[in-house]
């Protein structure tokens, strides 16, 4: 039986759906809502949500980073837990073989040391049970040695530092702890993290400029609210700034590292503003006050672009800002288990970027038979292939699967519904299917033909 909210949406759908051009102003947002029949706003921020307060000290030489971390976690009202689990992603094989290592010490609650274990290098288990609704505050010290190799989510040495998923990160997926192994694919990820708040203090002895998630609230201090992760970069960035209207104003900052044939900073800025405004009109308003693009000289090609909440990385010499900006809706705002369901963020971001670029990358490419009709496979499947086949099988093929459903404007309306109902949550494939079936009753059959699992 169709859920009541879906019956109301169906009654509100108008014939002849058409999303207008990319102005991103409030008139377009209202038009998108009216023509979809999808009214409403984003849900209230979840409470209580985890809170991270930590320091980041970048040591001279830019190869080592140290800090202290305090995390507040409240067990959901539906269930408690017999442990706390943090993931130490720099210890995954892809990073460890380049010399990276994240170590943790002095794990404590107040003045009491807590017992810990490490079932594998990327998992820290704290033996602290938390009953239903109970709040716990744990602290620890950490030390990170950055990889020798460049072009990864973390970078040290030379004249810049990039820190992505670099600190002990809670692995709660809304129901349980996510314990999936790391992926070996360059720039891919396999983590699941809850929406949280971050207060971060950064110190360093260089004259490099810091770009970071959220907004700067004081000298060396940043705050990011209702995001899943925190990232920062230090570099000799040339900065330009502008404003996107979603329709509320969003301060957009672009920093470009010097490089031969670097893309002009204003190209990144223009593309970021257009993307934020267009996606806000299509999928619901961008909910944060800032957005930052950090273009770095060691990043290259399609695999050189990296997404984090409110801050994305691009190669200095090329750009695909629309794809990484789309992840602000599909990964950041609506989370997913990236180890189990990578198509929910990468596939939907590829679909969205075509609204800006006109088509995804390599739209006419042939899908290799070994990855044909496999969009719903987990990262453990994609790890056996190279980045090209991962892109064609998960990114491009999901785009084609969605295109098979019907008019693009109706798919966008369904994705708007998906965002409004799943913002700040960890969504599952069934959540996407329910939104799509509002507009396409045969969505399950068509997507399963491409390998989706529900």
C-alpha positions as CSV (number, residue, x, y, z in Angstrom):
1,X,0.0,0.0,0.0
2,X,1.3,3.5,-0.9
3,X,2.4,5.5,2.1
4,X,0.2,8.6,2.9
5,X,3.0,11.0,2.2
6,X,3.5,9.4,-1.2
7,X,-0.2,9.6,-2.1
8,X,-0.1,13.3,-1.3
9,X,2.9,13.8,-3.5
10,X,1.3,11.9,-6.4
11,X,-1.8,14.1,-6.1
12,X,0.4,17.2,-6.3
13,X,2.4,16.2,-9.5
14,X,1.6,18.5,-12.4
15,X,1.7,17.4,-16.1
16,X,4.5,18.5,-18.3
17,X,7.3,18.7,-15.8
18,X,10.1,21.0,-16.8
19,X,12.8,22.5,-14.6
20,X,13.9,25.9,-15.7
21,X,17.5,27.2,-16.2
22,X,20.2,27.5,-13.6
23,X,19.6,30.8,-11.9
24,X,19.2,29.2,-8.4
25,X,17.1,32.1,-7.1
26,X,14.1,31.7,-4.9
27,X,11.7,32.0,-7.9
28,X,13.3,28.9,-9.5
29,X,13.2,27.0,-6.2
30,X,9.5,27.8,-5.8
31,X,8.9,26.8,-9.4
32,X,10.7,23.5,-9.0
33,X,8.6,22.7,-5.9
34,X,5.4,23.6,-7.6
35,X,6.1,21.7,-10.8
36,X,7.2,18.6,-8.9
37,X,4.5,18.7,-6.4
38,X,7.3,18.2,-3.9
39,X,6.9,21.0,-1.3
40,X,8.5,21.2,2.0
41,X,11.8,22.1,3.6
42,X,14.7,20.2,5.0
43,X,14.1,18.5,8.4
44,X,15.4,20.0,11.6
45,X,18.9,19.1,12.5
46,X,19.1,15.8,14.4
47,X,19.6,16.1,18.2
48,X,21.5,15.0,20.1
49,X,24.3,14.5,17.6
50,X,28.0,13.7,18.1
51,X,30.4,16.6,18.8
52,X,34.1,16.6,18.1
53,X,36.4,19.1,19.7
54,X,40.0,18.7,18.7
55,X,43.3,20.4,18.0
56,X,45.5,20.0,15.0
57,X,49.2,20.9,15.2
58,X,51.1,20.7,11.9
59,X,54.8,20.1,12.8
60,X,57.8,21.7,11.0
61,X,58.6,19.9,7.8
62,X,54.9,19.3,7.2
63,X,55.2,15.5,7.6
64,X,53.8,15.0,11.0
65,X,50.5,16.2,12.6
66,X,49.5,15.8,16.3
67,X,46.5,16.6,18.3
68,X,44.0,15.9,21.1
69,X,40.4,14.9,20.5
70,X,37.3,14.9,22.7
71,X,34.1,13.3,21.3
72,X,30.7,13.4,22.8
73,X,28.3,10.6,21.7
74,X,24.8,9.9,22.8
75,X,23.3,6.5,22.3
76,X,20.1,6.6,20.3
77,X,16.8,6.4,22.2
78,X,16.0,3.1,20.4
79,X,19.0,1.2,21.5
80,X,22.3,1.3,23.4
81,X,25.7,-0.1,22.5
82,X,28.3,-2.2,24.3
83,X,31.2,-0.2,22.8
84,X,32.4,2.8,20.9
85,X,34.1,2.3,17.5
86,X,36.4,4.8,15.8
87,X,37.9,4.2,12.4
88,X,41.6,5.1,11.7
89,X,41.5,5.4,7.9
90,X,45.1,6.5,7.5
91,X,46.1,3.0,8.5
92,X,44.5,1.3,5.5
93,X,46.8,-0.6,3.2
94,X,46.6,2.0,0.5
95,X,48.1,4.6,2.8
96,X,50.2,2.4,5.0
97,X,52.4,1.3,2.1
98,X,53.3,5.0,1.5
99,X,54.4,5.4,5.1
100,X,51.2,6.9,6.6
101,X,50.2,6.0,10.2
102,X,47.7,7.2,12.7
103,X,48.3,6.3,16.3
104,X,46.1,6.9,19.3
105,X,47.1,7.1,23.0
106,X,45.6,7.9,26.4
107,X,42.0,7.0,25.7
108,X,40.1,8.2,28.7
109,X,36.8,9.3,30.1
110,X,37.5,12.2,32.5
111,X,40.4,11.0,34.5
112,X,39.8,7.3,34.0
113,X,41.7,5.4,31.3
114,X,39.5,3.2,29.1
115,X,40.4,-0.3,27.8
116,X,40.8,-0.3,24.0
117,X,41.5,-2.9,21.3
118,X,42.4,-2.9,17.6
119,X,40.9,-5.9,15.8
120,X,42.6,-4.5,12.7
121,X,44.7,-1.4,11.9
122,X,41.8,0.8,10.8
123,X,39.5,0.0,13.8
124,X,39.7,1.3,17.4
125,X,37.2,-0.3,19.8
126,X,36.7,1.4,23.2
127,X,35.2,-1.0,25.8
128,X,32.7,1.5,27.1
129,X,29.0,0.6,27.1
130,X,26.4,3.3,26.6
131,X,22.8,2.7,27.6
132,X,19.8,4.1,25.7
133,X,19.9,7.9,25.7
134,X,23.1,8.0,27.7
135,X,25.7,10.6,26.9
136,X,29.4,9.7,27.0
137,X,32.5,12.0,26.6
138,X,35.8,10.3,25.6
139,X,39.1,11.9,24.9
140,X,42.4,10.7,23.3
141,X,45.6,12.0,21.9
142,X,46.6,11.2,18.3
143,X,49.6,11.4,16.0
144,X,49.6,11.2,12.2
145,X,52.5,10.6,10.0
146,X,51.6,11.7,6.5
147,X,52.2,9.6,3.4
148,X,55.3,10.0,1.2
149,X,53.2,9.7,-2.0
150,X,51.2,12.6,-3.3
151,X,47.8,12.7,-5.0
152,X,46.0,11.0,-2.1
153,X,43.4,12.2,0.4
154,X,46.3,13.1,2.7
155,X,49.5,14.9,1.7
156,X,52.5,16.2,3.5
157,X,55.9,17.7,2.7
158,X,56.8,20.2,0.1
159,X,54.8,23.4,0.4
160,X,51.4,22.1,1.3
161,X,49.4,19.8,3.5
162,X,46.1,18.1,2.9
163,X,44.2,16.3,5.7
164,X,41.2,14.3,4.7
165,X,39.6,11.7,7.0
166,X,42.8,11.9,9.0
167,X,41.6,11.7,12.7
168,X,39.7,9.0,14.7
169,X,36.3,9.1,13.2
170,X,33.1,7.7,14.7
171,X,31.6,4.8,12.6
172,X,28.0,4.9,13.7
173,X,25.6,4.3,10.8
174,X,22.4,5.1,12.6
175,X,21.7,1.5,13.7
176,X,25.1,0.0,14.5
177,X,28.8,0.3,14.0
178,X,30.1,0.2,10.4
179,X,33.1,-2.2,10.4
180,X,33.7,-2.6,6.6
181,X,37.4,-2.8,5.5
182,X,39.0,0.1,3.6
183,X,39.0,0.2,-0.2
184,X,42.2,-0.1,-2.2
185,X,41.0,2.1,-5.1
186,X,42.7,5.6,-5.3
187,X,40.4,8.4,-4.0
188,X,37.5,6.0,-3.3
189,X,36.2,5.6,0.2
190,X,34.4,3.0,2.3
191,X,33.4,4.8,5.4
192,X,30.1,5.6,7.1
193,X,29.8,8.5,9.6
194,X,27.0,10.3,11.4
195,X,26.1,13.9,11.1
196,X,28.1,15.8,13.8
197,X,29.4,19.1,14.9
198,X,33.1,20.0,14.9
199,X,35.1,22.7,16.8
200,X,38.7,22.6,15.5
201,X,41.8,24.6,16.5
202,X,44.7,24.6,14.0
203,X,48.3,25.6,14.7
204,X,51.3,25.6,12.4
205,X,54.6,27.5,12.2
206,X,54.4,28.3,8.5
207,X,53.0,31.2,6.6
208,X,50.7,28.9,4.6
209,X,47.0,29.7,4.4
210,X,44.5,27.3,5.9
211,X,41.3,26.3,4.1
212,X,39.0,24.1,6.2
213,X,35.4,22.7,6.5
214,X,32.8,25.0,8.0
215,X,33.6,28.6,8.8
216,X,36.4,30.3,10.6
217,X,35.3,31.7,14.0
218,X,38.5,33.1,15.3
219,X,42.3,33.0,14.7
220,X,43.1,29.4,14.0
221,X,39.6,28.2,14.9
222,X,37.0,26.6,12.7
223,X,33.4,25.4,13.4
224,X,31.4,23.1,11.2
225,X,27.8,22.2,12.1
226,X,25.8,19.1,11.0
227,X,28.5,17.6,8.8
228,X,29.9,14.1,8.5
229,X,33.6,14.8,8.4
230,X,36.2,17.6,8.7
231,X,39.0,18.4,6.3
232,X,41.6,21.1,6.0
233,X,44.5,22.1,3.7
234,X,47.5,24.3,4.1
235,X,49.1,25.9,1.0
236,X,50.1,29.0,-0.9
237,X,46.7,29.5,-2.2
238,X,45.6,32.4,-4.4
239,X,42.1,33.2,-3.1
240,X,39.0,34.5,-4.8
241,X,35.6,34.8,-3.1
242,X,32.0,35.2,-4.2
243,X,28.4,34.5,-3.1
244,X,25.9,31.9,-4.2
245,X,22.2,32.5,-3.5
246,X,20.4,29.2,-2.6
247,X,18.4,31.5,-2.0
248,X,20.1,32.4,1.3
249,X,23.6,33.7,0.7
250,X,26.5,31.2,0.8
251,X,30.0,32.5,1.0
252,X,32.1,30.7,-1.6
253,X,35.9,30.6,-1.3
254,X,38.3,29.2,-3.9
255,X,42.0,28.7,-3.3
256,X,44.3,27.6,-6.1
257,X,47.8,26.5,-5.6
258,X,50.4,27.7,-8.1
259,X,51.0,25.3,-10.9
260,X,51.9,25.4,-14.5
261,X,48.8,25.9,-16.7
262,X,46.6,26.2,-13.5
263,X,42.9,26.8,-14.1
264,X,42.0,30.4,-13.2
265,X,40.5,30.7,-9.7
266,X,37.5,32.5,-11.2
267,X,36.6,29.5,-13.3
268,X,36.4,27.3,-10.2
269,X,34.4,30.1,-8.5
270,X,31.9,30.5,-11.3
271,X,31.3,26.7,-11.6
272,X,30.9,26.4,-7.8
273,X,28.3,29.2,-7.7
274,X,26.3,27.8,-10.7
275,X,26.4,24.3,-9.2
276,X,25.2,25.4,-5.7
277,X,22.4,27.4,-7.1
278,X,21.2,24.8,-9.6
279,X,21.3,21.9,-7.2
280,X,19.5,24.0,-4.5
281,X,16.7,24.6,-6.9
282,X,16.5,21.0,-8.0
283,X,17.1,19.0,-4.8
284,X,16.5,21.4,-1.9
285,X,18.6,24.3,-0.5
286,X,22.2,23.9,0.4
287,X,22.0,24.2,4.2
288,X,25.4,25.5,5.2
289,X,26.8,29.0,5.2
290,X,30.1,28.4,3.4
291,X,31.5,26.4,0.5
292,X,35.2,26.1,-0.4
293,X,37.1,24.7,-3.4
294,X,40.7,23.9,-2.8
295,X,42.6,23.3,-6.1
296,X,46.0,21.6,-5.4
297,X,48.9,21.0,-7.7
298,X,49.6,17.4,-6.8
299,X,46.0,16.3,-7.7
300,X,45.4,15.1,-11.3
301,X,42.6,13.8,-13.5
302,X,39.2,12.4,-12.6
303,X,40.5,10.6,-9.6
304,X,42.1,13.8,-8.2
305,X,38.9,15.3,-7.1
306,X,37.8,14.7,-3.5
307,X,34.6,15.5,-1.7
308,X,34.1,16.5,1.9
309,X,31.3,18.4,3.6
310,X,31.4,22.1,2.7
311,X,34.9,21.7,1.1
312,X,36.0,19.9,-2.0
313,X,39.4,19.4,-3.7
314,X,40.2,19.8,-7.3
315,X,43.3,19.4,-9.4
316,X,44.9,22.9,-10.1
317,X,45.0,22.2,-13.8
318,X,41.5,20.8,-14.4
319,X,38.1,20.9,-12.9
320,X,34.9,19.1,-12.5
321,X,33.4,21.2,-9.7
322,X,29.8,20.1,-10.5
323,X,30.4,16.5,-9.6
324,X,32.1,17.2,-6.2
325,X,29.5,19.9,-5.5
326,X,26.7,17.3,-6.1
327,X,28.2,15.3,-3.3
328,X,27.1,18.0,-0.9
329,X,23.6,16.6,-1.4
330,X,24.5,12.9,-2.1
331,X,27.0,11.9,0.6
332,X,27.1,15.0,2.8
333,X,23.5,16.0,3.4
334,X,22.0,12.5,2.6
335,X,24.6,10.0,3.9
336,X,25.0,6.4,2.8
337,X,27.1,3.4,3.7
338,X,29.8,4.0,1.1
339,X,31.2,0.4,1.6
340,X,27.8,-1.3,0.9
341,X,26.1,1.2,-1.5
342,X,28.7,3.3,-3.4
343,X,26.2,4.0,-6.2
344,X,24.0,6.0,-3.8
345,X,26.6,8.8,-3.7
346,X,28.7,8.4,-6.8
347,X,25.9,7.4,-9.1
348,X,23.6,10.2,-7.9
349,X,26.4,12.8,-8.1
350,X,27.1,11.7,-11.7
351,X,23.4,12.1,-12.5
352,X,23.3,15.6,-10.9
353,X,26.5,16.8,-12.6
354,X,24.8,16.3,-16.0
355,X,22.4,19.0,-15.1
356,X,25.3,21.4,-15.2
357,X,27.6,19.8,-17.8
358,X,24.9,18.5,-20.1
359,X,26.2,14.9,-19.8
360,X,28.4,12.8,-17.5
361,X,32.0,12.2,-18.5
362,X,32.4,9.7,-21.4
363,X,28.6,9.4,-21.9
364,X,28.9,7.0,-24.9
365,X,31.5,4.7,-23.3
366,X,30.9,1.0,-23.5
367,X,30.4,-0.7,-20.2
368,X,32.9,-3.7,-19.8
369,X,31.0,-7.0,-19.5
370,X,32.5,-7.8,-16.2
371,X,30.9,-4.8,-14.6
372,X,27.7,-4.7,-16.7
373,X,24.5,-4.5,-14.6
374,X,26.4,-4.4,-11.3
375,X,25.5,-0.9,-10.0
376,X,24.4,-2.2,-6.6
377,X,27.6,-4.1,-5.7
378,X,29.6,-3.1,-2.7
379,X,33.2,-1.7,-2.7
380,X,34.5,-5.3,-2.0
381,X,33.4,-6.1,-5.6
382,X,34.8,-2.9,-7.2
383,X,38.1,-3.4,-5.4
384,X,39.0,-6.1,-7.9
385,X,38.9,-3.6,-10.8
386,X,40.8,-0.5,-11.8
387,X,39.4,3.1,-11.4
388,X,38.2,3.2,-15.0
389,X,35.9,0.2,-14.6
390,X,34.7,1.4,-11.3
391,X,33.7,4.6,-12.9
392,X,32.0,3.0,-15.9
393,X,30.2,0.3,-13.8
394,X,29.1,2.4,-10.8
395,X,29.0,6.0,-11.8
396,X,28.1,6.0,-15.5
397,X,25.9,3.0,-15.4
398,X,23.8,4.4,-12.5
399,X,23.3,7.5,-14.6
400,X,22.0,5.3,-17.4
401,X,19.8,3.3,-15.0
402,X,18.1,6.5,-13.8
403,X,17.8,7.8,-17.4
404,X,15.9,4.6,-18.3
405,X,13.1,5.5,-15.8
406,X,11.7,8.4,-17.7
407,X,12.0,12.2,-18.2
408,X,15.0,13.7,-16.4
409,X,12.8,16.4,-14.8
410,X,10.8,13.7,-13.1
411,X,13.9,11.9,-11.8
412,X,15.1,15.2,-10.4
413,X,11.8,15.6,-8.6
414,X,12.1,12.1,-7.1
415,X,15.6,13.0,-6.0
416,X,14.3,16.1,-4.4
417,X,11.8,14.0,-2.4
418,X,14.7,11.6,-1.5
419,X,16.7,14.5,-0.1
420,X,13.9,16.1,1.9
421,X,13.0,12.8,3.5
422,X,16.6,11.6,4.2
423,X,18.6,14.7,5.0
424,X,21.1,14.2,7.9
425,X,20.4,10.4,7.9
426,X,22.2,7.4,6.5
427,X,20.0,6.4,3.6
428,X,19.6,2.9,2.2
429,X,18.7,1.8,-1.4
430,X,15.1,1.2,-0.3
431,X,14.8,4.9,0.7
432,X,15.8,5.9,-2.8
433,X,13.5,3.4,-4.3
434,X,10.5,4.7,-2.4
435,X,11.1,8.2,-3.6
436,X,11.5,7.0,-7.2
437,X,8.4,4.9,-7.1
438,X,6.3,8.0,-6.4
439,X,7.0,9.0,-9.9
440,X,7.9,5.7,-11.5
441,X,5.9,2.7,-10.3
442,X,8.2,0.3,-12.2
443,X,11.4,1.8,-10.8
444,X,12.3,-1.4,-8.9
445,X,12.1,-3.6,-11.9
446,X,14.1,-1.2,-14.1
447,X,16.8,-0.6,-11.6
448,X,17.2,-4.2,-10.7
449,X,17.8,-4.9,-14.4
450,X,21.0,-2.7,-13.9
451,X,22.0,-4.7,-10.8
452,X,20.5,-2.6,-8.0
453,X,19.7,-4.4,-4.7
454,X,16.8,-3.3,-2.5
